[in-house]
Amino acid sequence: MSLAAPPQDPHAPRFRVRPPAHWMNDPNGPFRWRGRYHLFYQHNPDAPVHANVHWGHASSADLAHWEHHPIALTPTPGGPDEAGCWSGCTVDDGGVPTAVYTGVDRHHTGLGTICLARAADPDDPLLTAWVPPAAPVVAGPPEGLDVVMFRDPFVFRHAGRRRALVGAGHADGTPSVLLYDCDDLTDWRFAGVLLDGRDPVARAAFGDRATGWECPQLYATGDGRWVLVLSLWDGHPWTTGYLTGRLDAGPRFVAHTGGRLDHGRDFYAPAVLQEPGRALLWGWSWEARERGGADWAGVLTAPRVVDVHPDGALRVTPAPELVRLRAAGPFVTAPGRAALPAAYDLTVTARGATTVSLLRSASGAELTVRLDPGTGTVTLDRAGWPRPGTGAPVVARVPPGGELTVRVLVDGSLYELFAGDRATITERVYQRADDIRELDVTGPGVAVSGWELVPPTRG
């Protein structure tokens, strides 16, 4: 089934990965196998609520056409994952695709186990069948660290060896990332704390609100630097952050700088796939509305290419393959007013203070993006469509300069803004029946181009 099938709910994104119905949260185990991208995700196949967590599964040959597959991982009655197959990663273990994930049982209190599930047929390019675990490879956190949160393994290679990270939180409120040696995936050995919230760079980047670091992801850049991606947990999903630095012998992560990974309020638990020459990232965007009668909840963002600028700041851009979703010709090529489709890819380059209006209510309120190259600010003002808890504008900051480019990807209720290649904002905006989708761009020397998103044609 194509992910671009028309949704029953006009708020449902058509071009991003989400199950046909019911609950989705974290992306899991993005993986390239036999010429296809595989993307797994947390999924309740029975209801649009967080419970009974399985691994859903979709794949693509080109990051534009995505197809659903049967559920990959299912909780095993009486097994270490009987209450849920939670987040993890997927690796090639001697030619066998292997899911490394968090299993939770009926009695867990935030402490998961680390489980393995292997592809039943490695020659199957669609990876449609998986063999569940008999027992966990790690039964719980190491002793002596007073760990009260333990989950989300991520396997990587460093200095010719395979190692793993696990997200953790401690009883005193300190978040951390634990490190394991796991050259043999069936034999894990605790190797210490890679980094914790007392690190001065991490503290300067994130403050001390988080009590746990979830979904740790680590990737190398082309110039030898490393990026540690973290989901900041304060009893609930809060926000996401990154740290750039070096990985010393041990290994030990030495952070140089860091910041917010996404400045929006509807983005969490990103997962990274490192390919030769680039790293791709997907995040989970939850529903920022009451569910009402909707039979679905949650969507994954567009794939993003992530790298690092010379100053250590994160570089984030939409995957170039997304241009395959554009219609044959643009619907707008100059500033002014134009009707907006339900899904589009819009680029605006401002050379002075510029306002981009994307939605107008019956009362005259406007959803706007304000660009100010001189101050290096991009402001999403959605006061007429307040998110639960606040209607405050969202501000992302980039280095000031003579011009500022913003690319806006909109798919149903999912809004993804890319401020140059320096900052992103992900928010959910739910259009009302009497709202009008209309583009209005005002500013000096502004350039505009926009394409409707259409179901991709193979070829």
N, C-alpha and C positions, 0 to 999 in steps of 0.2 A: 504494500500500500504506500502510495506517495504521501509525503508529509504536506504537499500542497493541495490536498483535497479540501474543498470548501467547508469551513467549519459551520456548525449550527449557531454558535455564539459569535457575533461580530467582533467581540473582544479577543477571540482566540487567534493567536498568530498562526499564519499558514506556512511560513517559509523557514521557521526555526524548529529544532527538534523538540517534540513533546509527544507523549503517547496519545492514541486516539481518544482516550477518556481516562478520568480518575487522576490520582495524585502523582506528581513528580517532584523530586527535589534534587539533591546533588548530582552533577555529572560524575561519572566514574570511569576509570580505565580507558581513556581515549587511546587507540591502538591502531597501528597500520599493519595489515596482514594480507598477503597475496594480492596487493594492488588495491585494497579497499581500506577506508577509514571505518573503524568500529567505535561507536560511542555508546557507553552504557550509562544508566542513570537509576537513581532510587525511585521506586515505583510501587504504589499500592494498586493492584489490578482490580480491586473490588469497590473502592470508594474514593472520593476526592479529599481524603484526610490522611494525615501522617500516621500510618499504622500498617502492620503486615507488610513490611518492606521487602521487596524483591529487587532484582536488577533487570530493568527493561533494556532493550537493545535496538539500535538502529545502525545502519551502515550506509556508506556512500563511496563512490569511486572518485568523486570530484569536489566534495564539500558543498555542492549545490543540490544534487539529487540525493535525498535521504529516503531510505526504505525501512519499514518496520520489520522486525523479526520476532520469533517467539521469545518469551521471557527467558533470560539466560540463567539467572540464579534464583532458586526458590528455597525458602526456609525448610530445613530438614526436621521433621518431627522427632523430638528427643535428642536432636543434635546440638552442636555448639552455636548454630545460627537459627535455632527454632523460633526465636522471637524477632528475627530480622537479619537480612543480608545487608549490612550497612556499608559505608564508603570504603573505597580502596583503589587499586590500580590494576593494570593488566600488563604482563611482561611475556617475552619470549623465553621460555625455559628449555633450552636444548631442542628447539624446534617445536615445542608444544605451547600454544597460548595458554597462559595461566593467570587466573584472577586471584589477586591477593587482597583480602577484604576483611572487614570487621564483622565478626559474628557476635550476636547478642542472644543470651538465653532468657528464660522467664524471670530470672532473679537478678539480672544485671542492675547495677546502680551507677551507671556511667562508665563501667569498666567492661570493655569488649575483649574478645579474643581475636587472634589473627588466624584466618582460615585460608586454605587454598582450594580452588576448583579448577579443573583442567578441561580443555576442549576435548570432547569425546573423539573428534576426527580432525586432526590438524590439517588434513588435506581439503577440508571443506572451507572454501573462501568466505562463506557466510557465517561460519562458527555458530551454527544453530543448536548445538547440543553440548552440555557441560556435565562433567562428573563431579558430584558434590563431595565435600570433605568427610573423612571418617572421624578426624579429631583435629583440634586446632594445632598449629605449629608453635604458637605462643599462647599460653593459657591465661595470661594477665600481665600486669605491669611488674617491673622489677621490684624487689623488696628494698626497703630502706629509704624510699624517696617520698613516701606518703602521697602517692598518686591517687586522685579521686576521679580523674577523667583520662581515658586511654582508648584511642580509636584512630582510624583513618591511616593505614599504612601506605607508604609511597616508596617504591623501590627505584634505585638509581645506581649508576656505575661511577666509580671514582678510583683513580690510580690502579686500574685493572681489576678491581674487586667490586662485587655487588654488595650494596648496603641498603638500608631501609630507614625511613623516618616514621615516627608515630606521634600523632598529636596528643598532648597531655595537659593536665592542670593538676595543681597540687593543693593540699588541704589549706595551706596558708594563703591561697589566692594567686600564686605565681603560675603563669602559663609557661609551657616549655615545649620543645621538640626533642624527643628521645631518639637515639641513634642505635641501630643494630647492624651487626655483620650477618650477612645471609648469602654468602656465595653459593651454598647449598640451600635452596629455598625450604627444605624440610628441617634445617638446623639453624635456628636463629640464636645469636649471642648478643646480649646487651653490651654496648660499647660506650655508654655514657650519655650525657646531656649535650646535644649539639648546640643549643642556645636556649636561654630562658628570658623571661620578662624583666629581669634585673639588668640586662645588657643596656648600657647607656644609649646606644644608637636606637635600639628597639624602643626604649622608654621615651626617647625624644620623638620618635615617629608615631607611636601609638598611645602614649600615656600609660596609665595603670588601670584602666577600666576593665580590660579583658582578664578573665580568670582561667581561660583555657585557650590554647591555639589548636584549632581544628584543621583538617585537610592540608597538612604541610606539603608543599610541592617545591622541588628544587631543579633548576636547569642551568646549564652552562651557556654562556654567550660565546660568540666567535672569537673574542679577544681574551678569553680565559677567565673572565669574571663569572660569578655565580649569582643567581637570583633565588631568594627564598620567598615563596608566596604563602601567606597565612590567612586563615579565616578566624576572626577574633570573636570569641564566645564570652558573654558576660552573664551566663545563665540562659541566654537566648542568642540566636544569631545576631550579631551587631553589625560588623562591617568587615572589609578585607584590607589587607596591607601587604607591602612587599619590603624586602631588605636586599640591597645589593652589596656584594663584598667578595671576599676570596675564601676558598676552601683549603685550609692548610692540612698538613699531614695529621693523621689521627682518625678521621678528619675532624677539623674544628672550623666552624663558620665564623669568620671575622667580618662583622657588618661595617660598612662604610657610610651608607646613607639609606634612607627609606621613606615611606609615605603611604598614602591611601592608594590602593589599587584602583578603586572606582569610587567616585564621589557621590553617586546616587544612593538611594535608600532601598533599592529592590534588586540587589546583587549580592551573591554569597557563594561560598564553597567552590571556587574555580578549580578546574583540573587542567593540567598541562600535558601536552604531548610533545616531546622533543624529537624533531626530525633532523636529518642532516641539513645544516644551513639555516634552520629556523625552529622556533618553538610556537606551538598553537595553544590557545587557551579558550575554554568555554566556562561560563558561569551559570548559576541557577538564578532565575528571577521569579520570585514568589508572587502570589496574588496580594495586592494592596487594596483589597475590597472585601466586603462581606461576600461569602460564597453564594448566598441565595440559592437559586435553583440550578446553578452551573454544575455540570457533571465532570468538570476537569479543574485542575489547579496546578500551576507551575509550568515553566517553559525554560529551555536553555537559550542562552544568548547566541548571537552570531559568533562564529569562530574568529578569534583575534590573534594576530601575530604579535608576539611580545619579545622585546629586546631591551637594550640599555643604551642610553645616550652617554657621551663621554663624561658628563658630569655626574653620572650614576643614577639619574632619574630614569624611570621606566619609559620605554618607547612602546606605544600600543597603536596598532592600525587594524582595520578590518582585513580579513584574509582576502587576497586579490581574487580568489576564485568566486567571490560573491558577485562580481560583475556579470557572471553568467545568469543571474536572476533579473537583470535589467531588461526592460522592453527594448525593442529594436531601435526606437528613437526616444529622445527626451521629451518630457511634457512641459519643461520650462528651461529656457536658456538665457533669461535676462531678469533683472529685478522688476518688481511690480506684483500684481495680483494674479493668482492662478489657482484653479481648483486642485485639491490634493486627493489622490487615491487612498485607499485604505492601507496600502503597503507601498513604501517608496524608499528611494536612496537619493538623498539631497546633499549637495555640497554648496556652501556659501563661503566666499572669501571676502573679508571686510578690510578696508584700508582706513577706516575711521569708525567711530561709534555707530553700530548698526543694530537694528531690531528686526528679528525674524518672527513673524506670527504664524502659527501652525494650526490653530483651532480657535473658533469663536463661538461663544455661547449666545443663547437667545437674549440674555441681558446685556450683551456687549463685552463681557470679559474675554480676554485673549490669553491663550497659552503662548508664551514668547520665549525666544532665546536671544539674549542680548550679548553682542560681541564688542569688546573694547580692546583693540590691539595695543593702545597706549598704556593701559594698566595691566594687560595680559589676563583679562577676566572673561569667562563665559558663564552667563547666568541663566539658568532655567527657572522661569517664573510661572508657576502653575497655581496661583492663588485662587483662580476660578474653579479649579479641579483639585481641592485639597486632598492630600494623602492623609489617611487616618493618623491623627496625632499632631499634624502640623501642616500649614500651608506655606511655610517659609520657603523662599527661593533657595535653589541649590547653586553654589558657586564653585567653579573649578578655576584654578590659577595656572597660567603658563608664563614663560618668559615674555616680557613686553617686547614689542617690535613694531615695524611699519605695517604689517598686515597679519591677519589671523584667519585661519581656515577651520571651519567646523563641518564635519560630515555627520548627517543625521540619518540613521536607519530606523524606520518605523514599520512595524508589522503588527496590525491590530492594536492591542493595548501596550505593546512593548516598544519603548523609546530608548534608543542607544545613541548617545552623542559622543563624538570623537573630536576633542579640541586639539587640532593639529595632530601630532603624534605624541602628545605630552599628558593628556588627561582624558578620562572617560566619565560619563554620567549615564547610569542606567536607572530608569524609572518606569513605572506602570501608570498609564493614564487611560481612564475609561470614558470613552465618548458617550454622551447622552443622546437621546433620540433627536433632540432639536438642536444639537451642536452642528456647526458647519466646518468642514475641513477645507480651509482656504489658506494658501500661502500669500503672505504680504511681506516683502522685504524692502526696508528703507534704510539708506545710508549712503555715504559718499564713496564713489568709485567701487561699488560692490559688484562681484561676479557671482552668478547663480547658475547651477545646472542640476537637473533632477530627473530621475527615471522611475516609472512605476515598476514594482516587482511583479513578475509574471512567472507562472510555472515553467521551469526550465525545459528546454527541448534538447534531447540527447543528440549528440553529433560531434 
